Amino acid sequence: MIKDNFSIQGKGHIERGIKCQDASMVECISSGHYLGIVADGVGSAPFADVGSTMAVNGLFKYCDEHITKDSSFDDIQDVLSEGYTEALEQIDQYIRERGAGEGDCDTTLSAVIYDGETVVFCHAGDGGILVKYTDGRIEAITTRQKGEDGVSVRPLRAGKDSWDSGVVHDAVSVMLVTDGMLDGVFQPVLVNLPPDREILATGNFKKDQVYITAAEFFMNPNAVYQNEKIKKIEVKNNEDKPEHVFMDTFLQGDLTEEDEADFKQCILAAYEKMMAKEELEMVMESIESHYYMVWAVANIKDDKSVVLLMNEKSDVQSQPVQYYKDPNWVWRQECYDALLYGRPMPEIPPDDPLFTEDKIEINTQDDKISEERLDQRENFEINGEELIQKEDSNNGIWRKVLPWLLKKRHGEGD
Amino acid sequence: MSEQLSMDRILKDKMINSFGEPHLACALLLDTSQSMGVGNRAIDSLNEGIKRFKDSVTADPIARNRVDVALIAFNSQVDVISDFVPIDQMPTPDLEADGMTDMAQGIQTAIDLVKRRTNMYHSLGTPCHKPWIIMITDGLSTSTEDDMQKAADRIHEEEAKGSHGRLSFWALGIDDYDSDELFKLTKRVLELRDQDFSGIFDWFSESMACISQSQVGEHVDFGILPENARKAVKDRTIDEDWD
C-alpha cells in the first residue's frame, strides 16, 4: 500500500502570517486497516488550527481503539460516526474550558478506512474524497457541504445529521483533499460550468466532474510514487515521518518550468502502459497545450491538504482514451466569460472530452430544481421574476443556444 | 535553475485569463429625475464623471481586470442601462433628466443585481470583495414612505449579514438633497458642492483600485475626499467603519 499525506501552508496564509489551519494523517491502525483523515480549520474561527488538529487526533485514536480485524463494513461505518462524535465532544470540552465561543474551533473532517478494495468513509464540510475504481474511473464520492448562502461551510459542528457516510467497493486508490485543492485542482470551475446564467446565479448545478489529469497525477502509482525517472523523488527521514520531497515541493506551489517537465514525465509514466503510442501523443498534446494542472496548483492561495492511499498491486483497467484528454481550456475560459458577462456562448468545439449530451440532461434536471429554489431565495423575492425574464430575453445563453448547437454538431443544423 | 513561473507569463502565454482573481462589483445607481437637469449642469457633469470614472479605473492594470460595473438609472421608472460588465466595457451613456424620483425601486433593483452578481461569483468559485452600490441623487424621493422603509431595511439587512456585511451602500447627495432621508438608508453619506463630479469620481476610482488590489476581507484605508465633497458630518476623513 502506498500512503502519504501533506498539509501545506497556503501562500495567502504565509502573506498574512496565518499558520496552516489544515491537519491530516494516514496510518495503518491496529486492525490492519488504513485510516486517512483530513481536516480544514474554518478560516473565520480563531482557533481553527486547534480544531482541525484535535479532530484528526481524536478520530484517529477512537478508530484505532474500536476497529478490529473482524469489524464489518457496517461496524466500521458506525465506529467512524462515533469517532466523529467523540472528536466533536473533545473540541467542545476544549472550548468550554477556555470560555471560547461555540464556533471558535470549527473545522471540516473527512475520513476513510481502506482495506485495499473497499472504502468506508465519513465526511463533514466542503472538502472531498475521490476514489479510483478498478475500471479506471475516478469520481468524487462526496459533495461539498455548504451553508444556505452557498459560501459558508457546514462544519463538523453541524452534527451527525449533516455528516455524510457510506461504503464503496472496487477502489484501487482513494484521495482526501481540503477545499483549496478540490475547488482549484480536482474539480475546478472550468470543468464544472453551469449551462446558463440563471442556474449560475442560483448556484444549483452539479460540480461533480473531476479533472482527470490532476487526479491521475496523484492517484496513479506509476505517475509519481513508482516513477524512477523523476530525479527529484527522494524519501528523506525526519523526526515526524518520511517526507516525499518531490510531491511536497510540487504542492508548495513555487513551480518552475522544470516542474512542468517533471509533471509531463509523471503523466507519461502514468499513461504509457495504458494506451497506444499515437493515443498517448494525442493525450499529451492536450495536456501540454496549457499545463493547466501546474498553473492550478501554483495559483492556490489556501492551505493545501492531500491524503493518498493507493493499492499498487490492484489490477486496473483503462477508460477510453478520450477520458484522459485535457478539456479545451480556451473554450471553457470563453464559456466562463460568457456566463459571467452575459455574452453569447461560444460554439462547442469538437475536442472537449468533458462535454456530453448526458451532461446537458443532468443540468436540465437541475434547472427544474433551481426554479423551485428561486422562490425560496431571498434575493429573488422582490422583482425576481422580472429580473430573470429580462436576463433571458437579453442573453439567451445555453438554454436557447444548446439545441441549435447540438443539431449543428450532428449535422442537422444549417 | 529555472525561474519561477510567473502568473503573468502563464496567463499571457497560455491564454487562460484571470478567472481566479478576486472581483469587485460596483453598481452606480443614478438619479436622472427632472431636477438633475435644471440648467443641465448636474446631469452633464454626471455624464462626464461616469466617463472619467471608467477611464481612471481602466488605467489601473489590476483594477481593470477585477472591477465589474453595472449602471442603473432611476426617475419615474428604473432603467438597468448595463448589467455588470468589466469596467473597460462599461457603456458611457448620455443620461437625460426627466420624471420623478422612484428611489426605493432603484435601490431594490440595484440590490437585486448586486446579490445576483455575488451569487455568480460564488457559484463560479471566483473570490470577490464586498460589493458597492453608489447612489447619486439630488433630491427627495417620490417613492412611498413604506417603500423607502423597505429599501432601507434591505440595505441594513445586507450590510449586517456575516461578520463584515455583504454590501457597502454609499449615497452621494448633491445640491438640496435630503440628508435625513439618506441617513435612514446608510451611514455612508457624502455630499457634493457645486455639481462638479470629477473629483468625487476620482475618489471612487481610487477606492475601487485600492480594494481590488487588497486581499478579500482585508481592511482598506480610503483617501482624502476632494475639496468639493465631504462626509455628511464635519470630518472629511473617512472613518474606518466605512469600509
Chai-1 contact restraints between the chains, C-beta under 6 A:
chainA,res_idxA,chainB,res_idxB,connection_type,confidence,min_distance_angstrom,max_distance_angstrom,comment,restraint_id
A,G150,B,H122,contact,1.0,0.0,6.0,A-B,restraint_1
A,V151,B,H122,contact,1.0,0.0,6.0,A-B,restraint_2
A,D183,B,G125,contact,1.0,0.0,6.0,A-B,restraint_3
A,V189,B,L124,contact,1.0,0.0,6.0,A-B,restraint_4
A,V189,B,G125,contact,1.0,0.0,6.0,A-B,restraint_5
A,L200,B,M120,contact,1.0,0.0,6.0,A-B,restraint_6
A,L200,B,S123,contact,1.0,0.0,6.0,A-B,restraint_7
A,A201,B,R116,contact,1.0,0.0,6.0,A-B,restraint_8
A,A201,B,N119,contact,1.0,0.0,6.0,A-B,restraint_9
A,A201,B,M120,contact,1.0,0.0,6.0,A-B,restraint_10
A,G203,B,N119,contact,1.0,0.0,6.0,A-B,restraint_11
A,G203,B,S123,contact,1.0,0.0,6.0,A-B,restraint_12
A,D254,B,Q4,contact,1.0,0.0,6.0,A-B,restraint_13
A,L255,B,L5,contact,1.0,0.0,6.0,A-B,restraint_14
A,T256,B,S2,contact,1.0,0.0,6.0,A-B,restraint_15
A,T256,B,Q4,contact,1.0,0.0,6.0,A-B,restraint_16
A,T256,B,L5,contact,1.0,0.0,6.0,A-B,restraint_17
A,E257,B,S2,contact,1.0,0.0,6.0,A-B,restraint_18
A,E258,B,S2,contact,1.0,0.0,6.0,A-B,restraint_19
A,H290,B,K14,contact,1.0,0.0,6.0,A-B,restraint_20
A,W295,B,I10,contact,1.0,0.0,6.0,A-B,restraint_21
A,N299,B,G20,contact,1.0,0.0,6.0,A-B,restraint_22
A,W329,B,I16,contact,1.0,0.0,6.0,A-B,restraint_23
A,V330,B,M15,contact,1.0,0.0,6.0,A-B,restraint_24
A,Q333,B,I16,contact,1.0,0.0,6.0,A-B,restraint_25
A,Y336,B,F19,contact,1.0,0.0,6.0,A-B,restraint_26
A,Y341,B,V85,contact,1.0,0.0,6.0,A-B,restraint_27
A,G342,B,D83,contact,1.0,0.0,6.0,A-B,restraint_28
A,N379,B,K115,contact,1.0,0.0,6.0,A-B,restraint_29
A,I382,B,Q108,contact,1.0,0.0,6.0,A-B,restraint_30
A,L387,B,D112,contact,1.0,0.0,6.0,A-B,restraint_31
